[in-house]
């Protein structure tokens, strides 16, 4: 079974980041701008919150036009603060990496997660996992995000767009064609206004109509690359892999327990599968770990964790198991809570695939 894949999109990111920094802005239109410097009002809108959107402001709009729309409103026009936004973005994606060790960062506010290993292809488990991730991001950082889950990246992105703001939508296996068919063609990501107009000129307005067009016709109209993309996208069959950019900084696995509990023996028994799976991933990647964390998610969706650093880098399953047991005991000793989900993470990784390993000799 393909998927599940998730698309995480931080809601109206720059404007929400400004609301986080100054909560008094939340009830006001917030417009984050790229000022050109030629005049006080020259430049364009980078993003805005939903209060401003309801009053007609949009990304890419000239600042002077946005100010005219909001001239009788107590609006905040703020400059882009990219260093601040990057710091928040890194924190959000660090949380995401607790839920999947294959995270592809697509932009400062969007990432894709491969959930197949974490969920074993179970879309119901993926739904619960992404709900926990959203709660963790909101609780630890204070930002909301929208998440879509589907069998591939393109469908997951569309589901994420449909769930804005602060939503979570799953396109269940077998429902993809019914989901896509009634949508306007310009709701396919990366299909611009000109492409949509050209499709409408041949009588194609919906994705369902597009799916019935012969691939050769689309290639003749748009060339092979765009025509092939439109054909696959309209059928929900654009299966691009989720690819991590750069070396992994951590590897993690998380599971949902059979029932909420704080019984350490019961949790350790269920955690054995996680440890074995995580160890297999460590060996397959050819890395050593120094840090081990246990992450717990409580019944009320709070995230708790304990970590330990090894005296030396290791690939040993005994070291991993012992460290995970120690972290879990410390976590349960200090917190009088029942856990609903629990995971193990290794970090401070060293080595690379292809290197010789001590276990090979």
C-alpha positions in Angstrom: 0.0 0.0 0.0 1.3 3.5 -0.9 1.4 6.2 1.8 0.3 7.5 4.1 2.1 10.8 3.4 1.3 14.0 5.4 1.6 17.6 4.4 2.2 20.1 7.3 1.4 23.7 6.5 1.9 26.4 9.2 -1.2 28.6 9.1 -0.7 32.2 7.7 2.8 31.7 9.1 4.5 35.2 9.2 1.3 36.9 10.5 0.7 34.1 13.0 4.3 34.5 14.2 3.7 38.2 14.8 0.5 37.3 16.8 2.6 34.9 18.9 5.1 37.6 19.6 2.4 40.2 20.4 -0.9 38.5 21.4 -2.7 41.9 21.4 -2.6 41.6 17.5 -4.9 38.6 17.3 -8.1 40.6 17.1 -6.7 43.1 14.6 -5.9 42.8 10.9 -2.2 41.9 10.7 -0.4 42.5 7.4 3.3 41.4 7.0 4.9 43.4 4.3 8.0 43.5 2.1 8.7 47.2 2.0 10.7 48.3 -1.0 11.9 51.5 0.7 11.1 53.9 -2.2 8.1 55.3 -0.2 6.5 54.4 3.1 3.8 52.5 1.2 5.7 50.9 -1.6 6.2 47.2 -1.7 3.9 44.1 -1.5 2.0 42.1 1.1 3.9 39.0 2.1 1.1 37.4 4.1 -1.8 38.5 6.4 -4.0 37.0 9.0 -7.6 35.8 8.5 -9.0 39.1 10.0 -7.3 41.0 7.2 -8.3 38.4 4.5 -12.0 38.8 5.4 -11.5 42.5 4.6 -10.1 41.8 1.1 -6.3 41.8 1.7 -4.3 39.1 -0.1 -0.6 38.0 -0.5 1.1 39.8 -3.3 -1.2 42.8 -3.1 0.5 46.3 -3.2 0.9 47.7 0.3 -0.8 51.0 -0.7 -3.9 49.1 -1.9 -4.0 47.0 1.3 -3.8 50.3 3.3 -6.7 51.7 1.4 -8.8 48.6 2.1 -8.0 48.9 5.8 -8.0 52.7 6.1 -10.8 52.8 8.7 -9.6 49.8 10.6 -7.0 49.5 13.4 -4.6 47.4 11.3 -1.0 46.5 11.9 1.4 46.8 9.0 4.7 45.0 10.0 8.0 44.3 8.1 9.1 40.8 7.4 11.4 39.4 10.2 12.9 36.4 8.5 15.4 35.5 11.3 12.6 35.3 13.8 10.4 33.2 11.4 13.3 30.8 10.6 13.8 30.1 14.3 10.1 29.2 14.7 10.1 27.2 11.5 13.0 25.1 12.8 11.2 24.4 16.1 8.1 23.3 14.3 9.9 20.9 12.0 11.9 19.6 14.9 8.6 18.5 16.5 7.5 17.0 13.2 10.7 14.9 13.2 9.5 13.2 16.4 6.7 11.7 14.4 8.6 10.6 11.2 12.3 10.2 10.5 11.7 11.1 6.9 10.7 14.8 6.8 11.1 16.8 3.6 11.1 20.5 4.3 9.5 22.1 1.2 9.6 25.8 2.4 9.8 27.8 5.5 6.2 27.0 6.4 5.6 23.6 4.7 6.9 20.1 5.1 6.0 16.5 4.0 6.2 13.5 6.3 6.5 9.9 5.2 4.3 8.0 7.7 4.5 4.5 6.2 7.1 3.2 8.6 5.6 5.0 11.6 2.0 3.7 10.9 2.6 0.5 9.0 0.3 1.8 6.2 -2.6 2.3 8.7 -4.4 5.6 7.8 -6.3 5.6 11.1 -3.0 5.4 13.0 -1.7 8.2 10.8 -4.7 10.4 11.7 -4.1 9.9 15.4 -0.4 10.5 15.0 -0.9 13.8 13.1 -3.5 14.9 15.7 -0.8 14.4 18.3 1.7 16.3 16.2 -0.6 19.3 15.8 -1.3 19.3 19.5 2.4 19.2 20.3 3.2 22.1 17.9 0.4 24.2 19.4 1.3 23.3 23.0 5.1 23.6 22.8 5.4 26.5 20.3 2.0 28.2 20.2 1.4 27.9 16.5 -1.4 26.2 14.6 -1.0 24.3 11.4 -3.1 22.5 8.9 -2.3 18.9 8.0 -3.4 16.7 5.1 -2.9 12.9 4.9 -3.1 10.9 1.7 -1.3 8.4 -0.4 1.0 10.9 -2.1 2.5 14.3 -1.6 0.2 16.1 -4.1 -3.0 14.8 -2.6 -1.7 15.5 0.9 -1.0 19.1 0.0 -4.5 19.5 -1.4 -6.0 18.0 1.7 -3.9 20.3 3.8 -5.2 23.3 1.8 -8.8 22.1 2.3 -8.3 21.9 6.0 -7.1 25.5 6.6 -7.0 26.9 9.1 -5.9 24.6 11.9 -7.5 21.5 10.4 -6.7 17.9 9.7 -8.0 16.1 6.7 -7.5 12.5 5.5 -8.1 11.3 2.0 -8.9 7.7 2.7 -7.6 5.0 0.3 -10.1 4.3 -2.5 -11.7 7.8 -2.2 -9.1 9.7 -4.2 -11.1 9.9 -7.5 -14.3 11.0 -5.8 -12.3 13.7 -3.9 -10.6 15.0 -7.0 -13.4 14.8 -9.6 -15.5 18.0 -8.7 -12.6 20.2 -8.0 -11.8 23.1 -10.4 -8.5 22.4 -12.3 -6.8 25.4 -10.7 -7.1 23.7 -7.3 -4.4 21.3 -8.4 -1.2 22.6 -6.8 1.2 24.3 -9.3 -1.6 24.8 -11.9 -1.6 28.5 -12.7 -4.1 30.8 -14.1 -2.8 30.5 -17.7 -2.8 26.7 -17.7 -6.4 26.7 -16.2 -7.6 29.1 -18.9 -6.1 27.0 -21.6 -7.8 23.9 -20.2 -11.1 25.7 -20.0 -10.7 26.7 -23.7 -10.9 23.0 -24.6 -13.9 22.4 -22.3 -12.0 21.2 -19.2 -13.0 22.9 -16.0 -12.9 20.2 -13.4 -10.3 17.6 -12.4 -12.7 14.8 -13.3 -12.9 16.2 -16.8 -9.2 16.5 -17.0 -8.7 12.9 -16.0 -10.7 11.8 -19.1 -8.4 13.7 -21.5 -6.0 11.5 -23.4 -2.4 12.0 -22.2 -1.3 12.6 -25.8 -3.7 15.6 -26.0 -2.2 17.1 -22.9 1.4 16.5 -24.1 0.5 18.2 -27.4 -1.0 21.2 -25.7 1.6 21.7 -22.9 4.7 19.7 -23.7 5.7 16.4 -22.1 6.6 17.6 -18.6 3.5 19.6 -17.9 1.2 17.3 -19.9 2.4 14.2 -18.0 2.1 16.1 -14.7 -1.5 17.0 -15.4 -2.4 13.5 -16.5 -1.0 11.9 -13.3 -2.2 14.7 -11.0 -5.8 14.5 -12.2 -5.9 10.8 -11.4 -4.2 11.1 -8.0 -1.2 9.1 -9.3 1.7 11.5 -9.0 3.7 9.4 -6.6 6.8 11.4 -5.8 8.8 10.1 -2.8 9.3 12.1 0.4 13.0 12.9 0.4 14.9 14.3 3.4 17.2 17.1 2.4 20.6 16.6 4.0 21.7 14.2 6.7 19.2 13.0 9.3 19.7 14.7 12.7 17.6 12.2 14.5 15.6 9.0 14.0 12.4 8.3 15.9 9.5 5.9 16.1 6.2 6.4 18.0 3.2 4.1 18.6 -0.3 4.3 20.1 -0.6 2.1 23.2 -3.4 -0.5 23.3 -4.9 1.6 26.2 -3.8 4.6 28.3 -1.6 3.4 31.1 1.4 4.2 33.3 2.2 0.6 34.0 5.9 0.5 33.1 6.0 -3.3 32.3 3.1 -3.0 29.9 4.6 0.0 28.2 8.0 -1.6 27.9 6.5 -4.7 26.4 4.8 -2.7 23.7 7.9 -0.5 23.2 10.0 -3.5 22.3 8.7 -3.4 18.7 9.6 0.3 18.5 13.2 -0.4 19.8 13.7 -3.3 17.4 12.4 -1.2 14.4 14.5 1.8 15.4 17.6 -0.4 15.8 17.0 -1.8 12.3 16.8 1.7 10.9 20.1 2.7 12.7 21.9 -0.2 11.1 20.4 0.4 7.7 21.6 4.0 7.8 25.0 3.1 9.1 24.9 5.6 11.9 25.9 5.7 15.6 23.8 7.4 18.3 24.8 9.2 21.5 21.5 10.5 22.7 18.3 8.6 23.4 14.9 10.2 24.3 11.5 8.7 25.2 8.6 10.8 24.2 5.2 10.3 25.8 1.8 11.8 24.8 -0.8 11.8 27.6 -4.5 11.2 27.4 -5.1 15.0 27.3 -2.5 15.3 24.4 0.3 16.9 26.5 3.8 15.9 25.3 6.4 14.8 27.9 9.9 13.5 27.4 13.1 12.4 29.1 16.6 12.1 27.5 19.9 10.5 28.3 23.4 10.9 26.7 25.5 7.8 26.3 29.1 7.8 27.5 30.1 6.9 23.9 28.5 6.6 20.4 26.8 3.2 20.0 24.9 1.0 17.6 24.0 -1.6 20.2 20.4 -2.7 20.7 21.2 -3.4 24.3 22.4 0.2 24.8 19.3 1.5 23.0 16.9 -0.7 25.1 18.6 0.1 28.4 18.6 3.9 27.7 14.9 3.8 26.6 14.0 1.9 29.8 15.9 4.4 32.0 14.2 7.4 30.3 10.7 5.8 30.6 11.2 5.0 34.3 12.4 8.6 35.0 9.4 10.0 33.1 6.8 7.9 34.9 8.5 8.4 38.3 8.3 12.2 38.0 4.9 12.5 36.4 1.6 11.1 37.7 0.1 10.7 34.2 -1.2 7.9 31.9 0.4 7.7 28.5 -1.6 7.2 25.3 1.3 7.2 22.9 5.0 6.6 23.4 8.0 6.8 21.2 11.8 6.5 21.2 14.2 8.9 19.5 18.0 8.7 18.9 20.0 11.8 18.2 23.5 13.1 18.1 24.1 10.8 15.2 27.5 10.2 13.6 28.8 8.1 10.7 27.3 7.7 7.3 25.9 4.8 5.2 28.7 3.0 3.5 31.2 3.4 6.4 32.6 0.3 8.1 30.9 -0.5 11.3 32.3 -2.3 14.3 29.4 -4.8 14.0 30.7 -5.9 10.6 34.0 -7.3 12.0 
